[in-house]
């Protein structure tokens, strides 16, 4: 699918491609004075029909139940059929947007939207994704999106169904590839865990008990003084628990340190491919850092003494989640597994030959997960760059 920059001089000479001015605003903001061709400004009420969700049924089934934070579970009834857009209407997930093309149940913390006038449902989904709906919600402490508020929003839209179809196809192809890679990564990690459970239980009674600090250097993270503004917002990842959720490999983090900030506690540096384990509050998350990083004090990390320990330790720490949680539950209000106790956790360790053989088996699986994650990041950045440009008409698709 060809994408053309419509403000270029070359573009103005290309057949079947309309041009737009560079002054146009993104969807939902500004006015439509710069738009040409079949793009126009309208109210959201002109292109979608909204409906309220309902309290989920008590019975269990195979129909997805959607709320503001995605699929909440499954039931045996449907209140919406066919292509449906789900919009979170209240609380922390206010303004989140999902798309489903099969029967679903929309819960009472979400709204359902159906396209009007033969508009492409997937195109409308991306149009809504491009809007910052949460910022338009009423109320600050408990944001709320109502049907009347959504209906009053001004948006830009192309009336060309063919252009809508093509834009939806471009963005959907990226999302489909991202989803495929995520599912592939999940399968690969499950395969590695299966191999761990099968292979590392053979003759385990003959293995030697060793503490974690015999297998790697243990580093407890630390947060530099926050009053030192020059220590933050640099290029060095600063890993916290939210960065670990759902991530085998950590590429980037919400917060970061400058070289000055990181060097102020240089003994807290983690080389690439260290094993990070959350040990305070949310206990038992395990991830691997891709770049030289530091962590906050809620994370203990293992820098393996040998490469062949890496994935054995990663999988072993994942398998110990319940044990780690039990160790951290010491009667305090917040679970806390301190570095001293973490360092002295004893595990059964195979022979070096066994570890080397196991590492050679699972390393290709983790390398594929790493490669897939690189692709996911690249595709996500491409999609997020294209989305506002396609949904405002700044970039136009070539129609055959």
C-alpha positions in Angstrom: 0.0 0.0 0.0 1.5 3.3 -1.1 1.5 6.3 1.3 2.1 9.7 -0.2 3.0 13.0 1.5 0.4 15.3 0.2 2.3 18.6 0.8 5.2 17.8 -1.5 5.4 19.3 -5.0 5.8 15.9 -6.6 2.6 14.8 -4.9 0.6 17.5 -6.6 1.4 16.0 -10.0 0.5 12.5 -9.1 -2.8 11.2 -10.4 -5.6 9.9 -8.0 -4.0 11.5 -5.0 -5.6 14.6 -3.4 -3.5 17.2 -1.6 -3.9 18.9 1.7 -2.3 21.9 3.2 0.4 21.6 5.9 -1.6 23.8 8.2 -4.4 21.3 8.9 -5.1 20.2 12.4 -5.3 16.6 13.7 -8.7 14.9 14.0 -10.9 16.4 16.7 -9.0 19.7 17.0 -8.9 23.0 15.2 -11.0 23.6 12.1 -11.3 22.0 8.7 -10.4 25.0 6.6 -7.2 23.4 5.2 -8.9 20.1 4.1 -9.6 19.4 0.4 -11.1 16.6 -1.5 -13.6 14.5 0.4 -12.5 15.3 3.9 -14.9 17.3 6.0 -15.6 18.3 9.6 -18.6 16.8 11.4 -20.0 15.9 14.8 -19.2 12.4 16.0 -22.9 11.8 16.4 -23.2 11.9 12.5 -21.0 8.9 12.1 -21.6 6.6 15.1 -24.5 5.4 17.1 -23.7 5.0 20.8 -25.2 2.6 23.3 -24.7 1.9 27.0 -23.2 -1.3 28.4 -24.9 -3.4 31.0 -24.0 -5.3 34.2 -22.3 -8.5 33.1 -24.3 -11.7 33.4 -23.5 -14.0 36.3 -23.2 -17.1 34.2 -19.9 -18.2 32.5 -19.5 -18.9 28.8 -17.4 -18.2 25.8 -18.6 -14.7 24.9 -16.0 -12.0 25.7 -17.1 -9.4 28.3 -15.5 -6.0 27.4 -15.0 -3.2 29.9 -12.9 0.0 29.9 -9.7 -2.1 30.3 -10.4 -4.7 27.6 -11.7 -8.2 28.1 -12.8 -8.7 31.7 -13.9 -12.4 31.3 -16.4 -14.4 29.5 -20.2 -15.1 29.8 -22.9 -16.9 27.8 -24.8 -13.9 26.5 -24.3 -11.1 24.0 -25.7 -7.6 24.0 -23.8 -6.4 20.8 -23.3 -8.3 17.6 -21.0 -7.8 14.6 -18.5 -5.0 14.3 -18.5 -3.0 17.6 -16.3 -0.3 19.0 -15.9 -0.4 22.8 -15.2 2.9 24.7 -14.2 3.0 28.3 -16.4 5.6 29.9 -15.3 6.0 33.6 -12.3 5.9 35.9 -8.7 5.0 35.1 -9.6 3.5 31.7 -11.9 6.3 30.6 -11.4 6.9 26.9 -9.7 3.6 26.1 -10.9 2.1 22.7 -11.3 -1.5 21.5 -12.6 -3.1 18.4 -14.4 -6.5 18.1 -16.1 -8.2 15.1 -17.9 -11.0 16.9 -20.7 -11.2 19.5 -19.7 -9.6 22.8 -21.1 -8.3 26.0 -20.3 -4.7 26.8 -20.2 -4.1 30.5 -21.6 -1.1 32.4 -18.3 0.7 32.6 -18.1 1.1 28.9 -20.0 2.4 25.9 -20.6 0.6 22.6 -20.4 2.4 19.2 -21.7 1.3 15.8 -20.9 3.1 12.5 -23.6 5.0 10.8 -24.2 5.7 7.1 -22.0 2.8 5.7 -18.8 4.1 7.4 -16.0 1.6 7.9 -16.1 0.4 11.5 -12.4 -0.2 11.7 -11.8 3.3 10.3 -14.0 4.8 13.0 -12.1 2.7 15.6 -8.8 4.3 14.5 -10.4 7.7 14.3 -11.4 7.3 18.0 -8.0 5.9 18.9 -6.5 9.1 17.5 -8.6 11.3 19.8 -7.4 11.9 23.4 -10.9 11.1 24.7 -9.7 10.9 28.3 -8.7 14.6 28.2 -12.2 15.5 27.0 -13.9 13.6 29.9 -15.9 15.4 32.6 -14.5 15.5 36.1 -10.9 15.4 37.2 -10.8 13.0 40.2 -13.2 10.5 38.6 -13.4 11.2 34.8 -16.5 10.3 32.9 -17.4 10.1 29.3 -21.1 10.4 28.4 -22.9 9.8 25.2 -23.9 13.5 24.9 -20.3 14.5 25.4 -19.0 12.1 22.8 -21.7 13.0 20.3 -20.7 16.7 20.5 -17.1 16.1 19.5 -15.9 17.6 16.2 -13.9 15.3 14.0 -12.6 15.2 10.4 -13.6 12.3 8.2 -13.4 11.3 4.6 -16.7 10.4 3.0 -14.9 8.1 0.5 -15.6 4.6 1.7 -12.8 3.4 -0.5 -10.4 5.7 1.3 -11.7 4.7 4.7 -11.2 1.0 3.7 -7.7 1.6 2.6 -6.7 3.6 5.7 -8.2 0.9 7.9 -6.3 -1.8 5.9 -3.0 0.0 6.3 -3.3 0.5 10.1 -4.9 -3.0 10.6 -2.1 -4.7 8.8 0.4 -3.1 11.3 -1.8 -4.0 14.3 -2.2 -7.6 13.0 1.5 -8.1 12.7 2.1 -6.6 16.2 -0.5 -9.0 17.6 1.0 -12.0 15.8 4.5 -11.2 17.2 3.1 -10.8 20.7 1.3 -14.2 20.5 4.4 -15.8 19.0 6.5 -14.4 21.9 4.0 -15.8 24.4 4.2 -19.2 22.7 8.1 -19.2 22.6 8.3 -18.4 26.3 5.8 -21.1 27.2 7.9 -23.5 25.2 11.0 -22.4 27.1 9.2 -22.9 30.4 8.0 -26.3 29.4 11.6 -27.3 28.5 12.7 -26.0 31.9 10.1 -28.0 33.7 10.9 -31.2 31.8 14.6 -31.1 31.4 15.7 -29.6 34.7 13.8 -32.1 36.8 15.8 -35.0 35.5 18.2 -36.3 38.2 17.6 -33.1 40.2 18.2 -35.0 43.4 21.9 -35.1 42.5 22.2 -31.4 41.9 24.0 -29.1 44.2 22.2 -26.5 46.4 23.6 -23.0 45.8 22.5 -19.5 46.9 21.7 -16.9 44.3 24.8 -14.8 45.2 27.0 -17.9 44.2 25.5 -17.7 40.7 25.7 -13.9 40.2 26.3 -10.5 41.7 23.1 -9.2 43.4 22.3 -5.6 43.0 19.5 -3.8 44.8 18.4 -0.7 42.9 18.2 2.8 44.3 16.5 6.1 43.3 18.8 9.1 43.1 17.7 12.2 45.0 14.7 13.6 43.1 15.6 17.2 44.0 18.5 16.8 41.6 16.7 17.5 38.4 19.8 17.2 36.4 19.9 13.5 37.3 16.7 12.6 35.4 15.3 12.5 31.8 18.4 11.3 30.2 19.2 8.3 28.0 19.8 5.6 30.6 16.8 3.4 31.4 15.6 3.5 35.0 13.6 0.4 35.5 10.6 0.4 37.8 7.9 -2.3 38.4 5.4 -0.9 35.8 8.1 -1.3 33.1 8.4 -5.0 33.9 4.7 -6.0 33.4 4.3 -8.3 30.4 7.9 -7.8 29.3 10.5 -10.5 28.9 13.0 -7.9 27.6 13.0 -4.3 28.7 14.0 -1.8 26.0 12.7 1.5 27.3 11.3 2.8 30.5 8.9 5.5 31.6 11.7 7.2 33.6 15.3 7.6 32.7 18.6 8.9 34.2 21.2 11.2 32.8 24.8 10.1 32.8 25.3 12.5 35.8 22.4 10.8 37.7 23.6 7.3 36.9 27.2 8.0 37.8 26.1 9.4 41.1 25.4 5.8 42.0 27.6 4.0 39.6 27.6 0.8 41.7 23.9 0.4 40.7 24.6 -0.1 37.0 23.3 -3.3 35.4 25.0 -4.6 32.3 22.8 -5.8 29.5 21.1 -9.2 30.0 20.9 -9.0 33.8 17.9 -10.6 35.5 15.6 -8.1 37.2 13.2 -9.4 39.9 10.5 -7.3 41.6 10.7 -7.8 45.4 8.6 -5.0 47.0 4.8 -4.5 46.7 4.4 -6.4 43.4 6.6 -9.4 44.0 7.8 -12.0 41.5 7.9 -10.2 38.2 11.0 -11.2 36.2 12.5 -9.3 33.2 15.8 -8.9 31.4 17.3 -5.5 30.5 18.5 -5.0 27.0 20.7 -1.9 27.6 22.9 -0.7 30.5 20.3 0.3 33.1 19.6 1.0 36.7 16.5 0.1 38.8 14.8 1.6 41.8 14.9 0.0 45.2 11.9 -2.3 44.6 13.9 -4.5 42.3 16.8 -6.9 43.1 18.8 -7.9 40.0 21.2 -10.8 39.3 24.2 -10.3 37.1 25.1 -13.9 36.1 28.7 -14.9 36.6 28.4 -17.1 33.5 26.4 -16.7 30.3 25.0 -20.3 30.7 23.3 -19.2 34.0 21.2 -16.5 32.3 18.1 -18.2 31.0 18.3 -20.9 33.7 18.1 -18.1 36.3 15.4 -16.2 34.4 13.1 -19.3 34.2 14.0 -20.4 37.7 13.0 -17.0 39.2 9.8 -17.1 37.3 9.0 -20.5 38.7 9.6 -19.3 42.2 7.0 -16.5 42.2 4.8 -18.1 44.9 7.9 -18.8 47.1 9.2 -15.2 46.6 5.8 -13.9 47.6 5.7 -16.1 50.7 9.1 -14.9 51.7 8.1 -11.3 51.2 4.9 -11.6 53.3 6.3 -10.9 56.7 3.3 -9.4 58.3 4.0 -5.9 57.1 1.5 -3.8 55.2 3.6 -4.1 52.0 5.3 -7.2 50.8 9.1 -6.8 51.0 11.8 -9.3 50.1 15.0 -7.6 51.2 18.3 -8.0 49.3 19.9 -10.0 52.1 17.2 -12.7 52.1 17.0 -12.6 48.3 20.7 -13.2 47.9 20.6 -16.2 50.2 17.8 -18.0 48.4 19.0 -21.6 47.8 18.2 -23.4 44.5 19.2 -26.7 43.0 21.7 -26.1 40.3 22.5 -28.7 37.5 26.0 -29.6 36.5 27.9 -27.2 34.2 27.5 -29.6 31.3 23.8 -29.8 31.8 23.4 -26.1 32.1 25.4 -25.6 28.9 23.2 -28.0 27.0 20.1 -26.4 28.4 21.3 -22.9 27.5 22.1 -24.0 23.9 18.5 -25.3 23.6 16.6 -22.3 24.9 18.9 -19.5 23.8 17.5 -19.5 20.2 14.0 -19.2 21.7 14.9 -16.1 23.7 16.8 -14.6 20.7 13.7 -15.0 18.6 11.6 -13.3 21.4 14.2 -10.5 21.4 14.1 -10.1 17.6 10.3 -10.1 17.7 10.3 -7.4 20.4 12.5 -5.2 18.2 10.0 -5.6 15.4 7.1 -4.9 17.7 8.7 -1.6 18.7 9.5 -0.6 15.1 5.9 -1.4 13.9 4.3 0.3 16.9 6.4 3.5 16.2 5.4 3.3 12.5 1.7 2.9 13.4 1.7 5.7 16.0 3.4 8.0 13.5 1.0 7.2 10.7 -2.2 7.2 12.8 -2.6 11.0 13.3 -1.4 11.8 9.8 -3.8 9.4 8.1 -6.7 10.3 10.3 -6.3 14.0 9.5 -5.7 13.7 5.8 -2.1 15.0 6.0 -1.0 11.7 4.4 -3.3 10.3 1.8 -3.4 6.7 0.6 -3.2 5.9 -3.0 -6.5 4.4 -4.3 -6.3 1.9 -7.1 
